[in-house]
Amino acid sequence: MKNEIMLVLASTSPRRFDLMTEAGLAFVVVPAEVEEFHDEAVPVAELTRQNAALKAEWVAERYPKAWVIGADTLVSIDQQALGKPANLMEARQMLARLAGRTHVVGTAVCLIHGASGQKREFLEQTHVTFKPLGAEEIDHYLTLINPLDKAGSYAAQEHGEFIIAGVQGLYSNVVGLPIERLLEVLRELQDQ
């Protein structure tokens, strides 16, 4: 690796922080003070891409000499995005909709270096199959986690064994950041 690069994570997500820390990355956290796009007419993959770029661009303007990492994760089923629930009733409804079915977790990642104008983007999609869940099982799961800060009302890393039957693709993506892909991109940037 030729160059050491300064990294800034444009997110307050504890899951993204943990994944990057566990991967041994040195970085600082600077939350992007932006309002995310939520437009049902926009395809889910494009929506995540726009939101990841929005976050990265806002922070890159303030830290032009760093590589800024913006990310956005959405759960989707039947081509419809499921964001973070507004309340427990909405969380129950989301989990009931996912029960016994396979859905997609998509995370868009945008890396921007403001000073050089360089930008790298990628999208990782993972298919997650839920176990069939009745109302009692959903209510039990909701006593174990706080669903209100989680896309789709669940967290694979928090008692996921109660609800998830299988994962096809990167597990880290379901947690909130496809760290394996991010590390590949960072290696490419360091080798430039």
PyMOL CGO cylinders between C-alpha atoms (Angstrom):
from pymol import cmd
from pymol.cgo import CYLINDER

trace = [
    CYLINDER, 0.00, 0.00, 0.00, 1.44, 3.29, -1.10, 0.3, 1, 1, 1, 1, 1, 1,
    CYLINDER, 1.44, 3.29, -1.10, -0.59, 5.98, 0.62, 0.3, 1, 1, 1, 1, 1, 1,
    CYLINDER, -0.59, 5.98, 0.62, -2.15, 6.32, 4.04, 0.3, 1, 1, 1, 1, 1, 1,
    CYLINDER, -2.15, 6.32, 4.04, -5.54, 7.90, 3.68, 0.3, 1, 1, 1, 1, 1, 1,
    CYLINDER, -5.54, 7.90, 3.68, -7.61, 9.81, 6.19, 0.3, 1, 1, 1, 1, 1, 1,
    CYLINDER, -7.61, 9.81, 6.19, -11.12, 8.42, 6.56, 0.3, 1, 1, 1, 1, 1, 1,
    CYLINDER, -11.12, 8.42, 6.56, -14.26, 10.15, 7.77, 0.3, 1, 1, 1, 1, 1, 1,
    CYLINDER, -14.26, 10.15, 7.77, -17.49, 8.22, 8.35, 0.3, 1, 1, 1, 1, 1, 1,
    CYLINDER, -17.49, 8.22, 8.35, -20.48, 10.42, 7.57, 0.3, 1, 1, 1, 1, 1, 1,
    CYLINDER, -20.48, 10.42, 7.57, -22.78, 8.48, 9.89, 0.3, 1, 1, 1, 1, 1, 1,
    CYLINDER, -22.78, 8.48, 9.89, -23.66, 8.11, 13.54, 0.3, 1, 1, 1, 1, 1, 1,
    CYLINDER, -23.66, 8.11, 13.54, -24.72, 4.50, 13.05, 0.3, 1, 1, 1, 1, 1, 1,
    CYLINDER, -24.72, 4.50, 13.05, -23.26, 2.40, 15.88, 0.3, 1, 1, 1, 1, 1, 1,
    CYLINDER, -23.26, 2.40, 15.88, -23.37, -0.63, 13.57, 0.3, 1, 1, 1, 1, 1, 1,
    CYLINDER, -23.37, -0.63, 13.57, -21.25, 1.06, 10.89, 0.3, 1, 1, 1, 1, 1, 1,
    CYLINDER, -21.25, 1.06, 10.89, -18.87, 2.34, 13.57, 0.3, 1, 1, 1, 1, 1, 1,
    CYLINDER, -18.87, 2.34, 13.57, -18.46, -1.18, 14.98, 0.3, 1, 1, 1, 1, 1, 1,
    CYLINDER, -18.46, -1.18, 14.98, -17.92, -2.80, 11.56, 0.3, 1, 1, 1, 1, 1, 1,
    CYLINDER, -17.92, -2.80, 11.56, -15.23, -0.29, 10.61, 0.3, 1, 1, 1, 1, 1, 1,
    CYLINDER, -15.23, -0.29, 10.61, -13.55, -0.53, 14.03, 0.3, 1, 1, 1, 1, 1, 1,
    CYLINDER, -13.55, -0.53, 14.03, -13.56, -4.35, 13.94, 0.3, 1, 1, 1, 1, 1, 1,
    CYLINDER, -13.56, -4.35, 13.94, -11.97, -4.16, 10.46, 0.3, 1, 1, 1, 1, 1, 1,
    CYLINDER, -11.97, -4.16, 10.46, -9.08, -2.19, 11.99, 0.3, 1, 1, 1, 1, 1, 1,
    CYLINDER, -9.08, -2.19, 11.99, -9.77, 1.06, 10.16, 0.3, 1, 1, 1, 1, 1, 1,
    CYLINDER, -9.77, 1.06, 10.16, -8.68, 4.39, 11.64, 0.3, 1, 1, 1, 1, 1, 1,
    CYLINDER, -8.68, 4.39, 11.64, -11.40, 6.98, 11.07, 0.3, 1, 1, 1, 1, 1, 1,
    CYLINDER, -11.40, 6.98, 11.07, -13.34, 9.83, 12.61, 0.3, 1, 1, 1, 1, 1, 1,
    CYLINDER, -13.34, 9.83, 12.61, -17.10, 10.22, 12.72, 0.3, 1, 1, 1, 1, 1, 1,
    CYLINDER, -17.10, 10.22, 12.72, -18.72, 13.37, 11.37, 0.3, 1, 1, 1, 1, 1, 1,
    CYLINDER, -18.72, 13.37, 11.37, -22.51, 13.10, 11.07, 0.3, 1, 1, 1, 1, 1, 1,
    CYLINDER, -22.51, 13.10, 11.07, -23.97, 14.56, 7.90, 0.3, 1, 1, 1, 1, 1, 1,
    CYLINDER, -23.97, 14.56, 7.90, -26.56, 17.18, 8.77, 0.3, 1, 1, 1, 1, 1, 1,
    CYLINDER, -26.56, 17.18, 8.77, -28.86, 16.44, 5.85, 0.3, 1, 1, 1, 1, 1, 1,
    CYLINDER, -28.86, 16.44, 5.85, -32.43, 15.34, 5.34, 0.3, 1, 1, 1, 1, 1, 1,
    CYLINDER, -32.43, 15.34, 5.34, -32.57, 12.06, 3.45, 0.3, 1, 1, 1, 1, 1, 1,
    CYLINDER, -32.57, 12.06, 3.45, -34.70, 11.62, 0.34, 0.3, 1, 1, 1, 1, 1, 1,
    CYLINDER, -34.70, 11.62, 0.34, -37.84, 9.51, 0.72, 0.3, 1, 1, 1, 1, 1, 1,
    CYLINDER, -37.84, 9.51, 0.72, -39.66, 9.22, -2.60, 0.3, 1, 1, 1, 1, 1, 1,
    CYLINDER, -39.66, 9.22, -2.60, -41.68, 6.09, -3.36, 0.3, 1, 1, 1, 1, 1, 1,
    CYLINDER, -41.68, 6.09, -3.36, -41.49, 6.87, -7.08, 0.3, 1, 1, 1, 1, 1, 1,
    CYLINDER, -41.49, 6.87, -7.08, -37.69, 6.45, -7.06, 0.3, 1, 1, 1, 1, 1, 1,
    CYLINDER, -37.69, 6.45, -7.06, -36.34, 2.87, -7.32, 0.3, 1, 1, 1, 1, 1, 1,
    CYLINDER, -36.34, 2.87, -7.32, -34.90, 1.64, -4.02, 0.3, 1, 1, 1, 1, 1, 1,
    CYLINDER, -34.90, 1.64, -4.02, -31.34, 1.22, -5.36, 0.3, 1, 1, 1, 1, 1, 1,
    CYLINDER, -31.34, 1.22, -5.36, -31.32, 4.79, -6.69, 0.3, 1, 1, 1, 1, 1, 1,
    CYLINDER, -31.32, 4.79, -6.69, -32.78, 6.13, -3.46, 0.3, 1, 1, 1, 1, 1, 1,
    CYLINDER, -32.78, 6.13, -3.46, -29.99, 4.56, -1.40, 0.3, 1, 1, 1, 1, 1, 1,
    CYLINDER, -29.99, 4.56, -1.40, -27.40, 5.84, -3.88, 0.3, 1, 1, 1, 1, 1, 1,
    CYLINDER, -27.40, 5.84, -3.88, -28.75, 9.39, -3.66, 0.3, 1, 1, 1, 1, 1, 1,
    CYLINDER, -28.75, 9.39, -3.66, -28.82, 9.35, 0.14, 0.3, 1, 1, 1, 1, 1, 1,
    CYLINDER, -28.82, 9.35, 0.14, -25.30, 7.90, 0.46, 0.3, 1, 1, 1, 1, 1, 1,
    CYLINDER, -25.30, 7.90, 0.46, -23.97, 10.58, -1.92, 0.3, 1, 1, 1, 1, 1, 1,
    CYLINDER, -23.97, 10.58, -1.92, -25.89, 13.34, -0.12, 0.3, 1, 1, 1, 1, 1, 1,
    CYLINDER, -25.89, 13.34, -0.12, -24.28, 12.40, 3.20, 0.3, 1, 1, 1, 1, 1, 1,
    CYLINDER, -24.28, 12.40, 3.20, -20.78, 12.03, 1.75, 0.3, 1, 1, 1, 1, 1, 1,
    CYLINDER, -20.78, 12.03, 1.75, -20.97, 15.30, -0.19, 0.3, 1, 1, 1, 1, 1, 1,
    CYLINDER, -20.97, 15.30, -0.19, -22.08, 17.30, 2.86, 0.3, 1, 1, 1, 1, 1, 1,
    CYLINDER, -22.08, 17.30, 2.86, -19.17, 16.04, 4.97, 0.3, 1, 1, 1, 1, 1, 1,
    CYLINDER, -19.17, 16.04, 4.97, -16.64, 16.20, 2.09, 0.3, 1, 1, 1, 1, 1, 1,
    CYLINDER, -16.64, 16.20, 2.09, -17.27, 19.95, 1.77, 0.3, 1, 1, 1, 1, 1, 1,
    CYLINDER, -17.27, 19.95, 1.77, -16.07, 20.31, 5.37, 0.3, 1, 1, 1, 1, 1, 1,
    CYLINDER, -16.07, 20.31, 5.37, -13.22, 17.75, 5.19, 0.3, 1, 1, 1, 1, 1, 1,
    CYLINDER, -13.22, 17.75, 5.19, -11.86, 18.09, 1.63, 0.3, 1, 1, 1, 1, 1, 1,
    CYLINDER, -11.86, 18.09, 1.63, -8.54, 16.33, 2.34, 0.3, 1, 1, 1, 1, 1, 1,
    CYLINDER, -8.54, 16.33, 2.34, -10.15, 13.15, 3.66, 0.3, 1, 1, 1, 1, 1, 1,
    CYLINDER, -10.15, 13.15, 3.66, -11.92, 10.26, 2.00, 0.3, 1, 1, 1, 1, 1, 1,
    CYLINDER, -11.92, 10.26, 2.00, -15.47, 10.60, 3.26, 0.3, 1, 1, 1, 1, 1, 1,
    CYLINDER, -15.47, 10.60, 3.26, -17.67, 7.52, 3.46, 0.3, 1, 1, 1, 1, 1, 1,
    CYLINDER, -17.67, 7.52, 3.46, -21.42, 7.98, 3.13, 0.3, 1, 1, 1, 1, 1, 1,
    CYLINDER, -21.42, 7.98, 3.13, -23.74, 4.99, 3.30, 0.3, 1, 1, 1, 1, 1, 1,
    CYLINDER, -23.74, 4.99, 3.30, -27.44, 4.33, 3.19, 0.3, 1, 1, 1, 1, 1, 1,
    CYLINDER, -27.44, 4.33, 3.19, -29.22, 1.04, 3.84, 0.3, 1, 1, 1, 1, 1, 1,
    CYLINDER, -29.22, 1.04, 3.84, -32.79, 0.17, 2.98, 0.3, 1, 1, 1, 1, 1, 1,
    CYLINDER, -32.79, 0.17, 2.98, -34.83, -2.98, 3.30, 0.3, 1, 1, 1, 1, 1, 1,
    CYLINDER, -34.83, -2.98, 3.30, -37.12, -3.61, 0.36, 0.3, 1, 1, 1, 1, 1, 1,
    CYLINDER, -37.12, -3.61, 0.36, -39.83, -6.10, -0.45, 0.3, 1, 1, 1, 1, 1, 1,
    CYLINDER, -39.83, -6.10, -0.45, -42.08, -6.12, -3.51, 0.3, 1, 1, 1, 1, 1, 1,
    CYLINDER, -42.08, -6.12, -3.51, -39.98, -3.23, -4.91, 0.3, 1, 1, 1, 1, 1, 1,
    CYLINDER, -39.98, -3.23, -4.91, -41.01, -1.05, -1.95, 0.3, 1, 1, 1, 1, 1, 1,
    CYLINDER, -41.01, -1.05, -1.95, -38.58, 0.42, 0.56, 0.3, 1, 1, 1, 1, 1, 1,
    CYLINDER, -38.58, 0.42, 0.56, -39.09, -0.19, 4.25, 0.3, 1, 1, 1, 1, 1, 1,
    CYLINDER, -39.09, -0.19, 4.25, -37.33, 2.49, 6.24, 0.3, 1, 1, 1, 1, 1, 1,
    CYLINDER, -37.33, 2.49, 6.24, -37.23, 2.96, 9.98, 0.3, 1, 1, 1, 1, 1, 1,
    CYLINDER, -37.23, 2.96, 9.98, -40.63, 2.52, 11.63, 0.3, 1, 1, 1, 1, 1, 1,
    CYLINDER, -40.63, 2.52, 11.63, -42.27, 5.53, 13.25, 0.3, 1, 1, 1, 1, 1, 1,
    CYLINDER, -42.27, 5.53, 13.25, -43.64, 3.49, 16.17, 0.3, 1, 1, 1, 1, 1, 1,
    CYLINDER, -43.64, 3.49, 16.17, -44.09, -0.05, 17.48, 0.3, 1, 1, 1, 1, 1, 1,
    CYLINDER, -44.09, -0.05, 17.48, -47.31, -0.60, 15.55, 0.3, 1, 1, 1, 1, 1, 1,
    CYLINDER, -47.31, -0.60, 15.55, -45.52, 0.17, 12.29, 0.3, 1, 1, 1, 1, 1, 1,
    CYLINDER, -45.52, 0.17, 12.29, -42.62, -2.09, 13.38, 0.3, 1, 1, 1, 1, 1, 1,
    CYLINDER, -42.62, -2.09, 13.38, -45.07, -4.97, 13.95, 0.3, 1, 1, 1, 1, 1, 1,
    CYLINDER, -45.07, -4.97, 13.95, -46.61, -4.39, 10.53, 0.3, 1, 1, 1, 1, 1, 1,
    CYLINDER, -46.61, -4.39, 10.53, -43.20, -4.42, 8.82, 0.3, 1, 1, 1, 1, 1, 1,
    CYLINDER, -43.20, -4.42, 8.82, -42.10, -7.63, 10.54, 0.3, 1, 1, 1, 1, 1, 1,
    CYLINDER, -42.10, -7.63, 10.54, -45.43, -9.29, 9.68, 0.3, 1, 1, 1, 1, 1, 1,
    CYLINDER, -45.43, -9.29, 9.68, -44.94, -8.30, 6.05, 0.3, 1, 1, 1, 1, 1, 1,
    CYLINDER, -44.94, -8.30, 6.05, -41.41, -9.79, 6.01, 0.3, 1, 1, 1, 1, 1, 1,
    CYLINDER, -41.41, -9.79, 6.01, -42.41, -12.98, 7.86, 0.3, 1, 1, 1, 1, 1, 1,
    CYLINDER, -42.41, -12.98, 7.86, -41.90, -16.17, 5.85, 0.3, 1, 1, 1, 1, 1, 1,
    CYLINDER, -41.90, -16.17, 5.85, -40.60, -14.24, 2.83, 0.3, 1, 1, 1, 1, 1, 1,
    CYLINDER, -40.60, -14.24, 2.83, -37.34, -13.18, 1.24, 0.3, 1, 1, 1, 1, 1, 1,
    CYLINDER, -37.34, -13.18, 1.24, -36.49, -9.51, 1.00, 0.3, 1, 1, 1, 1, 1, 1,
    CYLINDER, -36.49, -9.51, 1.00, -33.51, -7.45, -0.15, 0.3, 1, 1, 1, 1, 1, 1,
    CYLINDER, -33.51, -7.45, -0.15, -31.20, -5.37, 2.02, 0.3, 1, 1, 1, 1, 1, 1,
    CYLINDER, -31.20, -5.37, 2.02, -29.41, -2.83, -0.14, 0.3, 1, 1, 1, 1, 1, 1,
    CYLINDER, -29.41, -2.83, -0.14, -26.60, -0.58, 1.00, 0.3, 1, 1, 1, 1, 1, 1,
    CYLINDER, -26.60, -0.58, 1.00, -25.19, 2.12, -1.23, 0.3, 1, 1, 1, 1, 1, 1,
    CYLINDER, -25.19, 2.12, -1.23, -21.75, 3.43, -0.32, 0.3, 1, 1, 1, 1, 1, 1,
    CYLINDER, -21.75, 3.43, -0.32, -20.27, 6.66, -1.65, 0.3, 1, 1, 1, 1, 1, 1,
    CYLINDER, -20.27, 6.66, -1.65, -16.64, 7.65, -1.08, 0.3, 1, 1, 1, 1, 1, 1,
    CYLINDER, -16.64, 7.65, -1.08, -15.65, 11.22, -1.93, 0.3, 1, 1, 1, 1, 1, 1,
    CYLINDER, -15.65, 11.22, -1.93, -12.31, 13.02, -1.76, 0.3, 1, 1, 1, 1, 1, 1,
    CYLINDER, -12.31, 13.02, -1.76, -13.26, 16.68, -2.02, 0.3, 1, 1, 1, 1, 1, 1,
    CYLINDER, -13.26, 16.68, -2.02, -9.83, 18.14, -2.76, 0.3, 1, 1, 1, 1, 1, 1,
    CYLINDER, -9.83, 18.14, -2.76, -9.18, 15.85, -5.74, 0.3, 1, 1, 1, 1, 1, 1,
    CYLINDER, -9.18, 15.85, -5.74, -12.78, 15.55, -6.89, 0.3, 1, 1, 1, 1, 1, 1,
    CYLINDER, -12.78, 15.55, -6.89, -12.56, 11.75, -6.85, 0.3, 1, 1, 1, 1, 1, 1,
    CYLINDER, -12.56, 11.75, -6.85, -15.69, 9.74, -6.16, 0.3, 1, 1, 1, 1, 1, 1,
    CYLINDER, -15.69, 9.74, -6.16, -16.33, 5.98, -5.86, 0.3, 1, 1, 1, 1, 1, 1,
    CYLINDER, -16.33, 5.98, -5.86, -19.77, 4.44, -5.46, 0.3, 1, 1, 1, 1, 1, 1,
    CYLINDER, -19.77, 4.44, -5.46, -21.05, 0.90, -5.11, 0.3, 1, 1, 1, 1, 1, 1,
    CYLINDER, -21.05, 0.90, -5.11, -24.21, -0.92, -4.14, 0.3, 1, 1, 1, 1, 1, 1,
    CYLINDER, -24.21, -0.92, -4.14, -24.33, -4.22, -2.28, 0.3, 1, 1, 1, 1, 1, 1,
    CYLINDER, -24.33, -4.22, -2.28, -27.52, -6.28, -2.14, 0.3, 1, 1, 1, 1, 1, 1,
    CYLINDER, -27.52, -6.28, -2.14, -28.17, -9.21, 0.18, 0.3, 1, 1, 1, 1, 1, 1,
    CYLINDER, -28.17, -9.21, 0.18, -31.22, -11.47, 0.18, 0.3, 1, 1, 1, 1, 1, 1,
    CYLINDER, -31.22, -11.47, 0.18, -32.62, -12.25, 3.63, 0.3, 1, 1, 1, 1, 1, 1,
    CYLINDER, -32.62, -12.25, 3.63, -35.27, -14.89, 4.26, 0.3, 1, 1, 1, 1, 1, 1,
    CYLINDER, -35.27, -14.89, 4.26, -37.38, -14.62, 7.38, 0.3, 1, 1, 1, 1, 1, 1,
    CYLINDER, -37.38, -14.62, 7.38, -38.87, -17.49, 9.30, 0.3, 1, 1, 1, 1, 1, 1,
    CYLINDER, -38.87, -17.49, 9.30, -42.67, -17.64, 9.39, 0.3, 1, 1, 1, 1, 1, 1,
    CYLINDER, -42.67, -17.64, 9.39, -43.62, -15.45, 12.36, 0.3, 1, 1, 1, 1, 1, 1,
    CYLINDER, -43.62, -15.45, 12.36, -46.88, -15.19, 14.23, 0.3, 1, 1, 1, 1, 1, 1,
    CYLINDER, -46.88, -15.19, 14.23, -48.01, -12.21, 16.30, 0.3, 1, 1, 1, 1, 1, 1,
    CYLINDER, -48.01, -12.21, 16.30, -46.57, -13.67, 19.53, 0.3, 1, 1, 1, 1, 1, 1,
    CYLINDER, -46.57, -13.67, 19.53, -43.17, -14.27, 17.95, 0.3, 1, 1, 1, 1, 1, 1,
    CYLINDER, -43.17, -14.27, 17.95, -43.10, -10.74, 16.55, 0.3, 1, 1, 1, 1, 1, 1,
    CYLINDER, -43.10, -10.74, 16.55, -44.08, -9.27, 19.92, 0.3, 1, 1, 1, 1, 1, 1,
    CYLINDER, -44.08, -9.27, 19.92, -41.38, -11.35, 21.65, 0.3, 1, 1, 1, 1, 1, 1,
    CYLINDER, -41.38, -11.35, 21.65, -38.74, -10.15, 19.18, 0.3, 1, 1, 1, 1, 1, 1,
    CYLINDER, -38.74, -10.15, 19.18, -39.78, -6.54, 19.75, 0.3, 1, 1, 1, 1, 1, 1,
    CYLINDER, -39.78, -6.54, 19.75, -39.13, -6.97, 23.48, 0.3, 1, 1, 1, 1, 1, 1,
    CYLINDER, -39.13, -6.97, 23.48, -35.52, -7.91, 22.64, 0.3, 1, 1, 1, 1, 1, 1,
    CYLINDER, -35.52, -7.91, 22.64, -34.56, -4.97, 20.42, 0.3, 1, 1, 1, 1, 1, 1,
    CYLINDER, -34.56, -4.97, 20.42, -35.38, -1.34, 19.73, 0.3, 1, 1, 1, 1, 1, 1,
    CYLINDER, -35.38, -1.34, 19.73, -36.77, -1.44, 16.17, 0.3, 1, 1, 1, 1, 1, 1,
    CYLINDER, -36.77, -1.44, 16.17, -37.26, 2.31, 15.81, 0.3, 1, 1, 1, 1, 1, 1,
    CYLINDER, -37.26, 2.31, 15.81, -33.71, 3.05, 14.59, 0.3, 1, 1, 1, 1, 1, 1,
    CYLINDER, -33.71, 3.05, 14.59, -33.53, 0.10, 12.19, 0.3, 1, 1, 1, 1, 1, 1,
    CYLINDER, -33.53, 0.10, 12.19, -34.57, -0.14, 8.54, 0.3, 1, 1, 1, 1, 1, 1,
    CYLINDER, -34.57, -0.14, 8.54, -37.22, -2.83, 8.27, 0.3, 1, 1, 1, 1, 1, 1,
    CYLINDER, -37.22, -2.83, 8.27, -37.64, -2.91, 12.08, 0.3, 1, 1, 1, 1, 1, 1,
    CYLINDER, -37.64, -2.91, 12.08, -34.98, -5.54, 12.74, 0.3, 1, 1, 1, 1, 1, 1,
    CYLINDER, -34.98, -5.54, 12.74, -31.29, -6.08, 13.35, 0.3, 1, 1, 1, 1, 1, 1,
    CYLINDER, -31.29, -6.08, 13.35, -29.62, -9.26, 12.14, 0.3, 1, 1, 1, 1, 1, 1,
    CYLINDER, -29.62, -9.26, 12.14, -26.91, -8.89, 14.77, 0.3, 1, 1, 1, 1, 1, 1,
    CYLINDER, -26.91, -8.89, 14.77, -29.43, -8.49, 17.61, 0.3, 1, 1, 1, 1, 1, 1,
    CYLINDER, -29.43, -8.49, 17.61, -31.28, -11.76, 18.17, 0.3, 1, 1, 1, 1, 1, 1,
    CYLINDER, -31.28, -11.76, 18.17, -31.57, -12.34, 14.44, 0.3, 1, 1, 1, 1, 1, 1,
    CYLINDER, -31.57, -12.34, 14.44, -31.68, -16.07, 15.09, 0.3, 1, 1, 1, 1, 1, 1,
    CYLINDER, -31.68, -16.07, 15.09, -35.30, -15.64, 16.22, 0.3, 1, 1, 1, 1, 1, 1,
    CYLINDER, -35.30, -15.64, 16.22, -36.46, -14.23, 12.90, 0.3, 1, 1, 1, 1, 1, 1,
    CYLINDER, -36.46, -14.23, 12.90, -33.95, -15.01, 10.12, 0.3, 1, 1, 1, 1, 1, 1,
    CYLINDER, -33.95, -15.01, 10.12, -33.97, -18.34, 8.29, 0.3, 1, 1, 1, 1, 1, 1,
    CYLINDER, -33.97, -18.34, 8.29, -31.16, -17.54, 5.85, 0.3, 1, 1, 1, 1, 1, 1,
    CYLINDER, -31.16, -17.54, 5.85, -28.89, -14.91, 4.30, 0.3, 1, 1, 1, 1, 1, 1,
    CYLINDER, -28.89, -14.91, 4.30, -27.60, -14.94, 0.71, 0.3, 1, 1, 1, 1, 1, 1,
    CYLINDER, -27.60, -14.94, 0.71, -24.81, -12.43, 0.29, 0.3, 1, 1, 1, 1, 1, 1,
    CYLINDER, -24.81, -12.43, 0.29, -22.74, -10.37, 2.69, 0.3, 1, 1, 1, 1, 1, 1,
    CYLINDER, -22.74, -10.37, 2.69, -23.96, -10.58, 6.27, 0.3, 1, 1, 1, 1, 1, 1,
    CYLINDER, -23.96, -10.58, 6.27, -22.16, -7.30, 7.08, 0.3, 1, 1, 1, 1, 1, 1,
    CYLINDER, -22.16, -7.30, 7.08, -24.40, -5.61, 4.53, 0.3, 1, 1, 1, 1, 1, 1,
    CYLINDER, -24.40, -5.61, 4.53, -27.46, -6.68, 6.51, 0.3, 1, 1, 1, 1, 1, 1,
    CYLINDER, -27.46, -6.68, 6.51, -25.85, -5.19, 9.63, 0.3, 1, 1, 1, 1, 1, 1,
    CYLINDER, -25.85, -5.19, 9.63, -25.47, -1.87, 7.79, 0.3, 1, 1, 1, 1, 1, 1,
    CYLINDER, -25.47, -1.87, 7.79, -22.19, -1.68, 5.86, 0.3, 1, 1, 1, 1, 1, 1,
    CYLINDER, -22.19, -1.68, 5.86, -20.70, -4.15, 3.36, 0.3, 1, 1, 1, 1, 1, 1,
    CYLINDER, -20.70, -4.15, 3.36, -17.30, -3.95, 5.01, 0.3, 1, 1, 1, 1, 1, 1,
    CYLINDER, -17.30, -3.95, 5.01, -15.65, -6.53, 2.73, 0.3, 1, 1, 1, 1, 1, 1,
    CYLINDER, -15.65, -6.53, 2.73, -16.48, -4.44, -0.36, 0.3, 1, 1, 1, 1, 1, 1,
    CYLINDER, -16.48, -4.44, -0.36, -15.46, -1.23, 1.40, 0.3, 1, 1, 1, 1, 1, 1,
    CYLINDER, -15.46, -1.23, 1.40, -12.07, -2.70, 2.29, 0.3, 1, 1, 1, 1, 1, 1,
    CYLINDER, -12.07, -2.70, 2.29, -11.52, -3.71, -1.36, 0.3, 1, 1, 1, 1, 1, 1,
    CYLINDER, -11.52, -3.71, -1.36, -12.20, -0.15, -2.52, 0.3, 1, 1, 1, 1, 1, 1,
    CYLINDER, -12.20, -0.15, -2.52, -9.96, 1.33, 0.18, 0.3, 1, 1, 1, 1, 1, 1,
    CYLINDER, -9.96, 1.33, 0.18, -7.10, -0.99, -0.87, 0.3, 1, 1, 1, 1, 1, 1,
    CYLINDER, -7.10, -0.99, -0.87, -7.50, 0.19, -4.46, 0.3, 1, 1, 1, 1, 1, 1,
    CYLINDER, -7.50, 0.19, -4.46, -7.38, 3.84, -3.33, 0.3, 1, 1, 1, 1, 1, 1,
    CYLINDER, -7.38, 3.84, -3.33, -4.25, 3.27, -1.23, 0.3, 1, 1, 1, 1, 1, 1,
    CYLINDER, -4.25, 3.27, -1.23, -2.51, 1.54, -4.13, 0.3, 1, 1, 1, 1, 1, 1,
    CYLINDER, -2.51, 1.54, -4.13, -3.12, 4.46, -6.50, 0.3, 1, 1, 1, 1, 1, 1,
]
cmd.load_cgo(trace, "trace")
